[in-house]
């Protein structure tokens, strides 16, 4: 491609982009196109000083918009940078600050986060993500579950570290929504194919408003260039790929002009992180991708939209961060960031409209989202309160490295590196970070900002989304993130019989205030074996779903036969009721769950309220032991049945029955009757839902018990877990099904 031809292209691009009057924003919100390029360095466009490539389309965009000279990606690496852009938060605030999401990652943007796509979609925008995602690959984290109506592109990188995950399936796929369009994806086709898809989306939604997020796979290695652009630049394959990007950005502008919507659209161009240092003495920035030198994180950024009131032909040195686009684009769309949503971005719309030369502080109230930064924590201790004000803190930029650690702080022209020692630079006079500056006051101020930021993140950072990946052997495991979300008090004494005490472990979700329903978890083991740890996973899983869950020890039959075990279960309920305020329990909403012998005790606990012989004197006797819901699992509920009569007499198999109940059913009918949940069942009893394995004995279906409950008009039901045996808690898939059903039942009966 000759220089003469490029000059003609630049002139044509300017003609396409100019002649837009500066007008007030129209009644209909503007369309928004966000072009997010991968791994483009600060100096790697014509309008940023590159001489090795010709970028007439992007240069024309800069000439008719605002070119930001001090713009920072959220991180110097891909996935965190994208998380910061889409959430308006430092990646660390949303748990996505470390390295990248590889194909085996089980994390992503938490479903509770509100992405800019979700915000716009909820306010009437059609939304599409076309390009590279790289923000999690399990269902909750996919683009169409993060606010996008339509997705086309690669969920993954194409670098050698990532493609190995796909060797056995034919390579990384190019996707359209849930459909594989091509496998393996061809890097040389991606820029054109993304643009084709983008143009199709624009044409379909020309009536607007639409939000098109266009994160190109280029210019990440491996580079891909179509035949038309191979050899077109003076910079090898990298330069050729830049020129192909530029050409296809021109196609977008041509499409908008042809459809008559160019004066209804905002276009933003930015890179996700830096690439490398400058190449001439006039390009002093140093550092590469992954680093927190300026070359790793300061990148090109251009905002264009003369038809909707954005200024034209302006170069701004205001310090702007990727997180700022979130409230800014929301303001252009006429949308207030919802109350309670804490983000780190500032609304720069007044700057882009030419109303201010700086990012206006909240107190100026220049836009509908001006006050959003005030939602951030601000309670500086005395050491810093006198030297750092709130606006200064909000305007600071906190650099994080590719491993997620805080590395440096920028405020105005000053940049302070924090490790391994404090190093201060004046970026205005020394953008190459070559000459150390001695300024104790500024050093102290920026160090104080870093300390305040660390405290803010410690207090207010939110978790990444996480899906639990089952163990290879299928055994049950509670995710570490679940365990970290819980408070636990272990070895809490709840009952006393002389010198003998019984303990429980109590789990409660962190950060949840108010009264919660409680669930007592009762272990099995034939009344003769086992301990409370066998039900701790049930307690943990239920606590994570919004309950106070207590797994209890009780006296086994070798120590004390019936009715000791039910006395202990009732003492546990009374203890929780007596200490409801301490543990944050709604004492009118207590349930129980247990498997096998624990299932029997759960059913008996549900049906024996007010039976004096079964209350016991383990403590808190002034409180009721009645429960409001029960889930007996693998439970025997009719101890007067013929089956029980026969089993209790079998020499080996019947030993647990005889030890628990003092003999066979034939020899001790009154004791068996007193221990039988069905015998006590009456109108006053709570709802009971039964869970059992498909391969367990049919007696655990509790047919007679459930029929009697139906006759009494009481809520009941049965879940049979396919292929499961009697002891089903140890296999993840069976455990998960049980927990989902238990949570659903307790939610309906206790919440």
N, C-alpha and C positions, 0 to 999 in steps of 0.2 A: 504494500500500500504506500503510495508516494506521499511526500509531505504536502504537495499541492492538493492532492485529493483530500487529505485530512483537514487542510485549511477550509476547503469547500464544505466538508462535513460540519466543521465547527460553525461556519457561517449559517448553514442550513439549520443546525440545532438551535442557534440563537434566535433565528426567525421563528422556529416552532415554539420557543419558550417565551418570547417577548410579547409585547403589546397586551399585557394583562394589567388592567387598572387595579390600583390598590383600593379594595372595597371592604366594607364591613362584612362579617360573616353572614352568610345567607340564612334564611329561615330553616332550610334543611341542613343538617350537619354535613360537613365535608366528607368526601371519601378520603381514606388514608392508605397510602402505600409505604411500607417500611422495607427498604432494601438493605439487607444485612449480609455483608460480604465477609468471607472467612479468611483470616490471616493476611489482611492487607496492611502493609506498613504505612507509616505516617506520610512519607514523601512519595508514595507510589501512584499518584495521579498527576496529570498535567497541572491542575489548579493548586496542587501542593508542592510543585517543584520538580516533578519527574520530567526528564528530557528523553528517556529511553522508550517511552510509550506515548501514544496519542490517544487522548480520552475526550474527544470533542463533545460528546453528549453529557458527560458528567461535568465537564468544565462549563458548559452552557447552563447547566442546572445551578452551579455555584454562582455564575454571573447573574442569575435571576433569583437568587435566594440568599441565604446566610451561610457563609463558610466559617465553621468554628475552628479556631486555631488551637484551643486548649481544651479539647474534648477527650474524655476518658471512657474507655470500656469499663464494664463492671469488674472485670478480672482479666489477667493476661493469658487466659486459656478458655477454651470453647464452652463447655457446659455451664460453668459458673457465670460466664459472661451472658449467656442466653437467659439463665434464670434471673439475673439482675434486671435485664431488659424487660422481660415479660411480667415480673412481679413489682417493679419499681423499688426493689429492696437490694441492699447489699446481699450478695449471695449467702453470706454468713447468717444473715437474719432469717433466711428461709432454709437453712440446713443444706445448701448446695454449693459450698465454697471449695470443696476439695477435688482436685484433678478433674477427670471427665467420667461420664457414664459410659462404661464399656457395655458390650452386649450382654454380659452376665450380671449387670447391676440390678439390684432389687429396690433401688430408690429413684426418686424423681421429685417434681414439684408436688407438695402436699395437696390433696384434693380440697383442703380448707382454704388454701390461698386463692385469691381472686386475681387471675391474670388480666392483663389489659384486654386480651381477646374476650374473656368472659364479661368484663365490664362493658365493652362495646356491644357485644352480642346481646346482653341483657337489656340494652337500650336501643335495640332496633337495627343494629348493623348486621349485614351478612359478613361472615368472616371466613378467611382461608389462610392456611399455612402451606406454602409451596416451597419446598426445598429441604434442607437438612434440619432435623429436629434435635437429636442428641440430648434429650432431657428426660430419659426414662422410657422403658420399653414394655412395661407391664400395663395392663388395661387402664388402671387409674391415671397413668401418666401420659397416655398417648394424646396427640393433638386434639382429637375430637372429644376428649374428656377434659380438655383444658381451655375450652371456649371456641374452638374452630369448627365451623360447619363442614369444611372440606379440607382434605389433606392430600397432597401429592408430593412425593419426594423420597428421600432416604432418611430412615430413622437413625442411621448410624454413620460413622466415618468410613472412609475407604482406605485408611492407612493400614500398613501391614499388621499392626498390633491388633486391629479390630477385625479384619477380613478373615482371620484364621478361625473365628467363631462360626463362619459360614462355609467352610471348605466342604463339609459333608452334605450340604444342601444346595450346592451349585452357586454360591456366592451371595453377596449382599443384594437384597431385592430392591427394585424401584417400586414404590407402592402408590396406589390411588385408593385412599381410604383403607379398606380391609383387603383389597385385591392386589395380588402381585402382578405388576404390569410387565416387568422384565427382570430376568435373573441370569447372570449378574448384571448390575447396572454398569453402563459404559460411561466413564468420566468425561469422555470427549463429547458426549451428547447432552450432558446435564444442563448446561447453561441455556442452550436452545430449548430443550424440552420444558424446563421450568418456565421459561418465558412464554412458550406456546400455551402452557396450562394457565399461566397468569392472565394472558390476553383473553383466553376463553372465559375465565372467571369475571374479568372486568366487563366483557361484553354481556354476559348473562345478568350482571347486576348494575348495568349502566344507570338505572334509575336511582340507585344508591339508597342510603349510604352503605359503603362497604369498607372493610378493613382487610387489606392484603398484606400479610407478613411474608416476605420473600427472602428467606435465609439461604443464599446460594452456597452450594458445596465448594465452589471455587472461591478462594484461591488456595485451598488446603491441598497439601500433597496427599496422594499423587495427583499432579495436575493433569487436566484433560483439555485438549483444544481440538476443535473441529478442523477438517481439512482446509476450509475457507480461510482460517486465521493462522494456520501454521506458518511461521516465518514472517509474520506481518509486523513484528516489533523489532526494536534493537535490544531486546532484553531476554532473548531465548523464550522458552516455553512459558515462564511466568509472565513476561510482558505480553506474549500472544494471548494468554488467558485473560489478562486485564483488558486488552482491546476487544476481545469477544464479549466480555461483560459489558463494556461500554456500548458496543453496537446493540446489544439486546436491551439495554436500558433505553436506548433511543427508540426501539420498537414499542416500548411501553408508552413513551410520550407521544409517538405517532398515533397509537391506538386511542389514547385519551383525546387527542386533538380531533381525530376522525369522528369520534363519538360525541364530541362537543362537551366533554366533561373535564377538560384540563383546567378550566377556571372554577371547578368545584372540588378540586383534589389537592391534598397535601402529600408531598413525597419527601421522605427522609432517606438519606443514604449514610451508612456508617459501617465500620468494620468491627468484628467481634473482639479482636485483639491485635496487637502489633505483629510485625514480622521480623524486622531487622533495623540496623542503624542507618544513618544517612550515608551517602556515597560520595559527597563532595564537601569541600570546606564550607559551603553555604548550607549544608544540611548537618548541623552539629549533633542532633539527638543520637544517643547511643543506646544499646541494649536490644535484646531480641525477645520474641514471644517466650512466655513463661516467666520472664523476669519482671521486676518492678522498676527497672530503669524506664525512662520515658519511652524508649523504643519498643518496650514490651506491652504498653497499655495506653499510651496516647495515640490516637488514631484519627483518620479523616472522618468528618461528619458534616453533612450539608442538609439544610432544611429549605424546601421549596414550596411555594404555594401563593404566588402573587394574586391569583384570582380570588383567594379567600382572605386576603388581608395580610399575608406575611410580607415582610420587607424584601427588597431586591437589591442585589449588588453590594452586600454588606459583608465585611469581615469582622468577626467578633472574637475578642480574646478573653471573654468571660469564661471562667472555669465551669464546664458543664460535664455532667456524668450521665452514663447510659440510663441510670435509674430515673433521671429527670423527665424522660419521655412519657412515662406513665401518667403523672398528673397533667402534663402539658397537653398530650393528645386528648385526654379526657376533657380538658377545658375547651379545646378547639371543637370538640363534639358536643359541648354544652352539658357535660355530665359532671356532677360533683362526686368525687371519690367518697364512697359510703362512709358514714360515721363509724368510728371504731376501727377502721382499717388503717393500721400503722405501717407507713412505708418510709423510705429514705429519700425519695425523689422530691424535687422542688419544681414548681410550675414556672417554666421559662417562656410561656406564651407571650408575656409583655415584651420580653427581649426580642423574640422572633418577629413580633409585629412592629418593632421600632418604637415602642412606647417608652422603653428604658434602654440604657446602655449596659446595665448590669442585670443580674438575676435579682429581681426585687425581693426584699425581705417581706415576711408575712405581714408586718404591720402596715405596709403600704396598701394592702388589700387591692391589688391591681387585677386580680382574676378570681374566678370562682373557686379555684383550688389553692389559693395563696396561703391559706392557714393550715394546710395539711402537715407541714413540718412540725407544727406545734403539738402534734399528737405524740411525737417522740419524747421519751423520758428526758426530763431536765431537772436535776436536783444536785447541782455540783457541790461538793464539800468545800469547806472554807478555804482550803489550800488553793483552789482553782477559781472560786466564784468571783474573785476580784480582778482576775486577769483574762477571763474568757467570758464573753457574753453569748447569749443564745444564738443570735444571728451568725456570729463568727463560727460557732460550732456547726451550724447547719450548712454553712458554705464550705466547710473543710471537705477534702476528699481523702478517704482512707484507703490506701493501696493494700491489697492482699495478694500474696504470691500464689503460684499454681497449686501449692499444697494447702492453701487456705489461711495461712497465718498473716496477721497484721504486720506489714513491713515498713510503711512510711506514711506520712501525713503531708498533704498540701493544703495551704491556706494562702490565698492571694498568690503572690509570686514565690512564696517560700515553700521549700520541700525539706522535710526532716526525715532521714532514715533512722530507724529505731535500733537496728541490730546489724552487726555485733556491737557497734558503739554509735552514739548519736552523731550524725553528720548532717549539716545544714547547707543547703544550696539555694541560690537565687536564680530561679528558672527564667526570669525576665532577661537577665544579662548573661546567664550561663545555662542555656537549655541542654547543653551536653553534659552537665553535672561533672565538671572538671575541677572547679575551684571551691574549696571549702570556705564557708563564711563563719565568722565568729560574731554572734549576736546573742548574748545570753538571754535577753528578754524574749526574743522570738523563739529561741530553742525551748525555753521553759513553757511558753504558751502552747507550742505544738506538742510538746511532750504531755502537757496536761490534757490537751484534746485527745491524744491517744489513750490516756488512762480513762478519761470519761467514756470514750467509745468502747473500750474493753468492758467497762462496767455495764454499759448499756446493753451490749451483746450478751453478757453473762446473765443479765436479768430478763431480757426480752427476746432473745433469739428463739425462733420457732423451729420445730423439727421438719426435716424433709419428709416427704411421703415415703412409705416403705411397705412393700408387700413381703409377706413371709414366704420364703422358698423352702419347701419341705426337705427334710434330710434325705439323703440318698437311700437310706435304709427304711424310710417311711415312718420312723418312730416319732412319737409326739414330742414337740419342742415348742416352748413359748418364746416368741422373738425377744431378743435383747431389748429392743426399743419398747416393747410392752412392759418388760420388767422395770425399765428405767422410768416409765410413766407412773409407777406406783409407789406409794408409801407403805411400809410394812412394819408392824410391831409383832415381834416373835416372842414366844414363850410367855404369853399373857395368862396368868393364873385366873381361872374362871370358877372353879369349884374346889371345895375343901371337905375332906372326910377325915377328921382327926389330923394326923400328920401327912396324909395323902392329899396331894393337890393335882389338879388336871389343868392342862394348858391348851391354848389356842394360838394360832397365828392369824393376825388381822390385816387384810389388804384394803387399801383405799386409793382411788385415783388422785394423783397430785394436782394441785391447783384447782380443785373443784370444791366450791363452797356450798354451804347449805346442807340440808338433811338428805341422805340417800337411803334407798331401801337396802336391807341387809339380807344376806344369804348364808346359812350355815351349811358347810360342806362336811359330810359324814362318810368316812372311809369304810371300805369293806374288809373282808378277810375272815368270813365265817364266824364273826363275833369273837374269834379266838386269836386272830393274827392281824398284822397290819398296823399302820400308824397314820397320823394325819398328813404326812408328806405325800402319801399316794394320791391325795386330792388337792395338792397345792396348785397344780396347773389349772384345775377347774376354778379354784379361788382366784388365781391371777387373771385368767381370761375373763371371768365375770367382773372382777374389779375394774379391769380396763374398759369395760362396757358400762360403767357407771353405777356399780354397787359397792357396798362395803361387804367383803366376803371373808368369812372366818372358817378356817379348816381346824377341826377340833380332834383332840385325843379323848378317848373314853375308856372306861375300865373293861378290859377284855374278860371273856368268860372264864379263863383260867384263874383270874384274880377274884372275880365276883360274878356270879351268874345273874341271869335275869331276875329282877328288873333293873340291875345296876346300869346297864348301857343306856336305857331310855331315860333313867333318872339323870344321867350325865348330859344327854342331848337337851333335855328340858332345862337343866341348869345353865347350859350354854345360851339358850334363847333368853332366859331370864337375865343373865349377866349382860348381854348386849342391850336388852331393854333398859336395865338399870344404869348402864353407862352410855346411853344413846347420845347424850350431849358431848361426851369426850370424843366419841368416834364419829360424830356427825351422822347419826342414824335416825331415820324416821321410825320411831318405835311402833307405829301402827302398820308397818309394812316390812315384815320379816318372813323370809321363805327358807326352804331347805332343799338340798339335793344330795343324793348319795347313790352309790352303786353296790349291788349285791347285798351283803349284810347291812351296809349303809343305806341301801335302798329300802330295805325292810324297816330300818329305824326311822327313815324319813317318812314313810307311809304311816308308821305308828305315831310319830310325832304329830302328824297332821290330824289324825283321827282321835287322839286320846286326850284332847283338851278337857280339863275338869275331872279327870279320873284320878282320885286321890292316891290310889295305890301306885301310880306311875309317876308321881311328881318328884319324890325324893326330897332330900334336905341338903343339897349341895351348895346352897347359897341363894341370895336374892329372892327368897321365897315370897316376899310381898309383891313381886311382879308376876305377870302372866307368862306362861310358857306356850301359849297358843301361837300358831303361825298362820300366815295368810296365803301361802301358796306352797306347793310341794312338787318335786320331780323325783319320784322313785325310779331307779334304773336297775334293770335286771333283778327286780324285787319279788320276794314272796309275800303275798298279802293275805292269803287264806291258810293259816296254820292248822286249821281243822280239816283240811282236805284229805282225801284218801292218799294222794301222792305223798304228802308230808307224813301221814301215818306210816306208810310203807318205808320211806327213806329213813325215818328216825329209828327204825328197828334194824337197819342194815348195819352189820358190825363195824365196818370201816367208814363208809360214807355217812352213816348216821351219827358218828361220834360228835361232830360239831353241834348237832341239834341236842343231843343228850347232855353235853357239857353246858350248853347255853341255858337249857330249859329244865335241867334236873332229871332227865330221863326221857323215855319214849313218849310219843303222843298218847299211846294207850295207857301208860302208867301215870302221866301227868296231864290229863285233859284240861283241868282248870288253868294250869299255867300256860299251856299252848293257846287256850282261848283268850286269856288275858294279853298274850303277846301277839295276837292276830289282829292286824289293822282292820280287816273286814268286820270283825266282831264289834268294833267300836264305831264304825262308820255311821254318821247320822247327819241330820239337816244342818247342824252347826259347823260342819267341817269345811275346810277351804278347798279351792280348786286343786286338782291333782292331774298332772300329765305324766304318762309313763313312757320311758325310753328303754328299748332293749335291742339286742342283736338278733339278726335273722336266724342265726344258728344257735341261739340260746333256747332253753326249754320253753315250750309254749305257756307254761304256767306263769312266766314273767310278763305275759300280755295282760294279766290281771282282769280277765274277762268278767268274772263275777263281780269284782270290785267296781269296774267301770260301768257295768250294767246297773248296779245299785246306785251309783252316783247319778247316772242319767235319770233314774226313777225319782231321785231326790231333787232333780233340777239343778244339779251341780255341774260345773264345767269340768270336763275330763277329755282325755284323748290318748292316743298311742302313736309313737314314732318307732318304726322298726328299721334299724340301720342295716342296709343290704350287706350280705356276706359277713357280717360281724359276729364274733362269738360272744360268750358271756363277758370275758374281760376285754372290753373294746377300747379302753382309754389310752392304751399304749400306741395306737396307730393314728397318725395325724389325720387322715381323711375321715376316720370315724369320730375322732375327738372333735374335729371342726364341725361336723354335722350335728353332733350332740350340743356343742356350745351355741351354735346358731339357733337351734330349736329352744334350748334353755333360755337364751336371752330373749327370744321372741315371746315365750310364755311368761317369763318374769316381767317383761316390759308391759305386757297387757294386764297382769294381775297385781304388780307391785308399784308400778310407776304411774 
